[in-house]
Each structure stands twice: as structure tokens, then as C-alpha cells.
Amino acid sequence: MPPLSAAKKPTRYLALSGGVGGAKLVHGLAQVLPAEALMVAVNIGDDFEHLGLSICPDLDTVLYTLAGVVHPQQGWGRADESLGVLDELRRLGGPDWFTLGDRDIALHLLRSQLLAQGLSLSQVSNELARRLGVDVTVLPVSDQRLRTTVYTDQGALAFQDYFVRLRCAPVLRALDFVGAAQARLAPAVRELLTGDDLAGVIVCPSNPYLSLAPMLAIAELRELLRTVAAPVIAVSPIVAGDAIKGPTAKIMRELGVQPQAGIIAELYADFVDAVIVDVADAALADGDTRFDVAATVMKTAEHRAALARHCIALVQRLRS
């Protein structure tokens, strides 16, 4: 990491996030930072078109979480949701494998309309955040189309077919991020990464293969993370050899990787300065300066805020 100029006083943080796990830490960061000090760049590899609607699951999860309207048990979708449209769709024999609540459909309808009017996905995300009362800047990592294809023992699958329709049951063999080679960073994300006011980058505890790998497949992002002067830290989604949520551990095993918190330091070795692991994996930090230890399981809003404070303190220590 190049030395930082003592004359500069950077104040803004960039968080890289997938869905549920990332959204929890983003919520914690939003509790402890001023809204103008936080930007969130979100995975778009999960995005797809369904029933004529443009659906962005990870963006929506982050927005719903920050707006305080996310389903508290699921961690995705809307709280107090109704399923009238889905029930009628099922009765009519339509595809019902992807759960769309009535309030959720309203947001997808509005997004689809705004995109059809020529707005970029970043512009649409800014507008949806405003209408949901979210002050934090939440953006797609790119305004260009990027889609994850999953290669499995049942053949090539679109991401949502694998993740939702088949519930990650097929054995994963490889991943491809279609469009990543042509994708450019969202302009505001690039501006923050190349500007003087970036205090640090926080890679949230999202699935490293399904949520963060699509983002890092954008060459521009990975190169800027390698060369940025500000510290880059990551929070491991693996605790005591298993994933806090989701299929991360299963995917690792199928790819021949042992699920362990330390693997995050290897996956991000070319750009990360430190990895925060849970207290259950504290032994990793014994004599290894790559690792820092904190309570990373975020069951409450207080847990999220505490981890966010730890992330910011670690960034500040690395800066010094």
C-alpha cells in the first residue's frame, strides 16, 4: 500500500456488498457514519428479467435493509408482505418459483419503467433510494449488463435458476460472469476510488464466489483495489468452518476449497490489507498480521454497528 499524504483528510468509505450478509454490515456502517461518508457498490451478477420486470435482488436487499422495511427473518424481501399477485399467477399456471411479493413488485415495476425511459441503473438506484428514504448512496457496481452463469453437474444454469429454482442443489463446477469483460465501473464508484477523499474500502461478508467474484471480475475494479492508496479490508463470511448464511461452504467444498475463514485472505491476496475473522477463528491472528479479530455474527442492529466500528477503527489503524 503506497504511503498516504498527511495533508489529505479523507472521510468517505466504499463498501462492496452482495445481499443479506453484506446488507447487515452496510446497515451497521450507516448507523455509525454520516450518510455522505458512505457509498455502497452492489453486485449485479444476480440481476435478471422475470415476467417482464427488471429485478436486482442484491440492490433491493441493501435498499430494503437501509430503509428498515426488509423482512426481519429472511433478510431479503419486504416486511409485512402480501402475495396476492403470486397466488393469482400460480392459479393461472404462470411461473411461481421466484417469490415476488406485492410491495416488491411495485418497486420492480417502477425500476423497469425508469430503465425503459433511458435512465442508467445508477440513476434508477439513486431515485429508488430517495423514494425509500435512504440517504446513503447505494449503486450497482456497473451500469452495464453483467450476469452470472453457473456450470453444474446438470449443465449451465442462469444464476437464479441455480440459486432459487433449484435451491443450489446441483453440484457447482465453475462460474462465468458474462459481460464482465466489457463492463465499466459505475462512474460515481470510479470517482470515489480515484479521488482524494477515500478513507478506506470495506469488503462486506458476502459470498466470495456468488456475490463478490462477479464484481471483482470487472478488471477496472480489481486493478483500482490493487493500486488505491487507502486501506482495503475484508470481513470473512466463514465462521468456524461454516458460512453464517447461505451456500458459501457448500460451494467451496464443491470447488475443492476447504471452508475456513483464512481463505478470504488468499482469494483477495492481491488487494486486501487485512481480513477480519470471527472470535471463533482468533487463532488465525496468532503471529499473522493479515488477520484481525472481532465478533462478526450480526444478530442485532447493535452487533452490526459494533462490527462497523471495528472495521472503521481497523482502517484508521492501517492508515497510520
C-alpha positions in Angstrom: 0.0 0.0 0.0 1.6 3.3 -1.1 2.1 6.0 1.7 -0.7 8.4 2.2 -0.2 12.2 2.2 -0.5 13.6 5.6 -2.1 16.7 4.1 -5.2 14.9 3.0 -8.1 14.1 5.3 -10.2 11.5 3.5 -13.6 11.0 5.0 -15.5 8.6 2.7 -15.8 4.8 2.8 -16.7 2.5 0.0 -18.4 -0.8 0.9 -18.6 -3.7 -1.6 -21.7 -5.8 -0.9 -23.7 -8.7 -2.0 -27.1 -9.5 -0.5 -28.1 -10.4 3.1 -24.7 -10.7 4.8 -23.3 -7.6 3.1 -26.5 -5.6 3.8 -26.2 -6.3 7.5 -22.7 -4.7 7.7 -23.8 -1.9 5.4 -26.6 -1.2 7.9 -24.1 -1.1 10.7 -21.9 1.3 8.7 -24.9 3.5 8.1 -25.5 3.6 11.8 -22.0 4.9 12.7 -21.1 7.0 9.6 -22.8 10.2 8.3 -24.8 9.3 5.1 -22.4 11.4 2.9 -19.4 9.4 4.2 -20.6 6.0 2.9 -21.1 4.7 -0.6 -22.1 1.1 -1.3 -21.3 -0.7 -4.6 -23.5 -3.7 -5.0 -23.3 -7.0 -7.0 -25.4 -7.2 -10.2 -24.5 -10.7 -11.2 -27.8 -11.9 -9.7 -29.9 -9.5 -11.7 -32.3 -10.9 -14.2 -35.5 -10.3 -16.1 -38.6 -12.1 -14.9 -42.2 -11.7 -16.0 -41.1 -8.6 -18.0 -39.6 -7.0 -14.9 -36.0 -5.9 -14.2 -35.1 -7.5 -10.9 -32.0 -6.6 -8.9 -32.0 -8.9 -5.8 -28.8 -7.6 -4.1 -29.5 -4.0 -4.7 -33.0 -4.4 -3.4 -31.8 -6.2 -0.3 -29.4 -3.4 0.6 -32.0 -0.7 -0.1 -34.7 -2.5 1.9 -32.3 -3.1 4.8 -31.3 0.6 5.0 -34.9 1.7 4.6 -35.9 -0.5 7.5 -38.5 -2.4 5.5 -36.7 -5.7 4.9 -38.2 -9.0 6.1 -36.6 -9.5 9.5 -36.4 -13.3 9.4 -35.5 -13.8 5.8 -33.1 -10.8 5.5 -34.5 -10.3 2.0 -37.8 -9.2 0.6 -40.3 -6.8 2.3 -41.6 -7.0 5.8 -45.4 -7.3 6.1 -45.6 -8.5 2.6 -48.6 -9.9 0.8 -48.6 -12.4 -2.1 -51.8 -11.7 -3.9 -50.2 -11.4 -7.3 -48.1 -14.5 -6.9 -51.1 -16.5 -5.7 -53.1 -15.5 -8.8 -50.1 -16.1 -11.0 -49.9 -19.6 -9.6 -53.7 -20.1 -10.1 -53.3 -19.1 -13.8 -50.4 -21.6 -14.3 -47.7 -19.0 -14.5 -44.1 -19.4 -13.2 -44.2 -19.1 -9.4 -40.8 -20.4 -8.5 -39.4 -16.9 -7.8 -41.2 -15.3 -4.9 -42.4 -11.8 -5.7 -44.4 -10.0 -3.0 -46.9 -7.4 -3.9 -44.9 -4.5 -2.5 -41.7 -5.9 -4.1 -43.5 -6.0 -7.5 -44.2 -2.3 -7.1 -40.5 -1.5 -6.9 -39.7 -3.8 -9.8 -42.4 -2.1 -11.9 -41.0 1.4 -11.2 -37.4 0.3 -11.9 -38.4 -1.3 -15.2 -40.3 1.9 -16.2 -37.4 4.2 -15.3 -34.9 2.0 -17.2 -37.2 2.0 -20.2 -37.2 5.8 -20.1 -33.4 5.7 -20.6 -32.1 6.2 -17.1 -29.0 4.2 -16.1 -29.2 1.6 -13.4 -27.2 4.0 -11.1 -29.7 6.8 -11.7 -32.6 4.4 -11.1 -30.9 3.2 -7.9 -30.5 6.8 -6.7 -34.1 7.5 -7.4 -35.4 4.4 -5.6 -33.2 5.1 -2.6 -34.6 8.6 -2.4 -38.2 7.3 -2.6 -37.5 4.8 0.1 -36.0 7.4 2.4 -32.4 6.1 2.1 -29.7 8.8 2.4 -26.7 6.5 1.8 -25.5 6.3 -1.8 -26.3 2.7 -3.0 -25.2 1.9 -6.5 -24.7 -1.0 -8.8 -21.1 -1.8 -9.3 -21.6 -1.2 -13.0 -24.3 0.2 -15.3 -23.5 -2.4 -17.9 -25.2 -5.8 -18.1 -23.3 -8.5 -16.1 -24.8 -11.9 -15.5 -23.5 -14.9 -13.6 -23.7 -18.3 -15.3 -23.3 -21.4 -13.1 -21.8 -24.5 -14.6 -23.1 -27.6 -12.7 -23.4 -31.3 -12.9 -26.8 -30.5 -14.5 -25.3 -28.3 -17.1 -25.1 -24.5 -17.5 -27.7 -22.6 -15.5 -28.7 -19.0 -15.2 -27.9 -17.8 -11.7 -31.5 -17.5 -10.4 -32.3 -21.0 -11.8 -29.5 -22.4 -9.8 -29.9 -20.3 -6.6 -33.7 -20.0 -6.3 -35.4 -22.5 -8.5 -33.1 -25.4 -7.8 -32.0 -24.1 -4.3 -28.3 -24.6 -5.0 -28.8 -28.4 -5.1 -26.8 -29.0 -8.3 -23.1 -29.6 -7.8 -21.2 -26.4 -8.8 -18.3 -26.9 -11.2 -17.4 -23.4 -12.4 -18.7 -19.9 -12.7 -18.7 -17.4 -15.6 -19.5 -13.7 -15.4 -21.0 -12.8 -18.7 -20.4 -9.2 -19.7 -17.7 -8.6 -17.0 -15.0 -8.1 -19.7 -17.0 -5.2 -21.2 -18.3 -3.7 -18.0 -17.0 -0.5 -16.6 -17.4 0.7 -13.0 -20.4 2.9 -12.3 -19.0 6.5 -12.7 -19.5 7.5 -9.0 -17.8 4.4 -7.8 -14.8 5.1 -10.1 -14.7 8.7 -8.9 -14.5 7.7 -5.3 -11.8 5.1 -5.8 -9.7 7.5 -7.8 -10.3 10.6 -5.7 -8.6 12.1 -2.7 -11.4 11.7 -0.2 -11.4 7.9 0.1 -10.7 6.8 3.6 -10.9 3.1 3.0 -12.7 0.2 1.3 -14.6 -2.4 3.2 -15.4 -5.8 1.5 -18.5 -7.0 3.3 -19.0 -10.6 4.4 -20.8 -11.6 1.2 -20.4 -14.9 -0.6 -16.9 -14.6 -2.2 -17.9 -16.7 -5.3 -21.5 -15.7 -6.0 -21.6 -12.1 -4.7 -18.1 -10.6 -4.8 -16.5 -12.6 -7.6 -18.9 -11.1 -10.2 -17.9 -7.6 -9.0 -14.2 -8.4 -9.0 -14.4 -9.8 -12.5 -14.6 -6.2 -13.7 -11.0 -5.6 -14.3 -11.2 -1.9 -13.6 -12.4 -2.6 -10.1 -9.8 -5.2 -9.2 -7.0 -3.0 -10.6 -8.1 0.0 -8.6 -8.3 -2.0 -5.5 -4.7 -3.2 -6.1 -3.4 0.4 -6.5 -5.6 2.5 -4.3 -3.7 4.4 -1.6 -6.4 3.8 1.0 -6.6 0.6 3.1 -8.7 -2.2 1.8 -10.1 -4.6 4.4 -12.5 -7.6 4.2 -14.8 -9.4 6.7 -14.8 -13.1 6.3 -18.3 -14.8 5.9 -16.9 -18.0 7.2 -17.0 -18.7 10.9 -15.6 -21.8 12.5 -15.5 -23.6 9.1 -19.1 -22.8 8.0 -21.0 -20.0 6.4 -23.0 -17.7 8.6 -25.8 -17.8 6.0 -26.3 -19.3 2.6 -24.4 -21.9 0.5 -20.9 -20.5 0.7 -19.4 -23.5 2.5 -21.1 -26.0 0.1 -19.8 -24.1 -2.9 -16.3 -24.0 -1.5 -16.3 -27.8 -1.0 -17.6 -28.4 -4.5 -14.8 -26.2 -5.9 -12.2 -28.2 -3.9 -11.7 -25.4 -1.3 -11.8 -26.1 2.4 -14.2 -23.7 4.1 -12.2 -21.7 6.5 -12.0 -18.0 7.4 -8.4 -17.7 6.2 -9.3 -18.5 2.6 -10.6 -14.9 2.2 -7.0 -13.6 2.7 -6.0 -15.9 -0.2 -8.9 -15.0 -2.5 -8.2 -11.3 -2.1 -4.4 -11.5 -1.6 -3.7 -9.1 -4.5 -5.5 -6.2 -2.9 -6.6 -6.7 0.7 -4.6 -5.3 3.5 -6.3 -7.1 6.4 -9.1 -9.6 6.9 -11.4 -9.6 10.0 -12.3 -13.0 11.2 -14.7 -14.0 14.0 -13.6 -14.7 17.6 -14.2 -18.3 16.9 -11.2 -18.2 14.4 -9.0 -16.0 16.6 -6.1 -18.5 16.3 -5.6 -17.3 12.7 -4.4 -14.0 14.0 -1.6 -15.5 16.2 1.5 -14.2 14.5 -0.2 -13.5 11.2 -0.7 -9.8 10.6 -3.1 -10.4 7.8 -5.9 -11.1 10.3 -7.8 -9.1 12.8 -10.4 -10.5 15.2 -13.9 -9.3 16.0 -17.4 -10.6 16.7 -18.7 -11.0 13.1 -22.0 -12.7 13.7 -24.6 -9.9 13.4 -27.8 -11.0 15.1 -28.9 -7.5 16.1 -28.6 -3.9 15.0 -26.1 -3.4 17.9 -23.9 -6.2 16.6 -23.9 -4.6 13.1 -22.9 -1.3 14.5 -20.2 -2.8 16.7 -18.7 -4.6 13.7 -18.9 -1.5 11.6 -17.0 0.5 14.3 -14.3 -2.2 14.4 -14.0 -2.0 10.6 -13.5 1.7 10.7 -11.1 1.5 13.5 -9.0 -1.1 11.6 -9.0 1.1 8.5 -7.8 4.0 10.6 -5.0 1.9 12.2 -3.9 0.8 8.8 -3.8 4.4 7.6 -1.5 5.3 10.5 
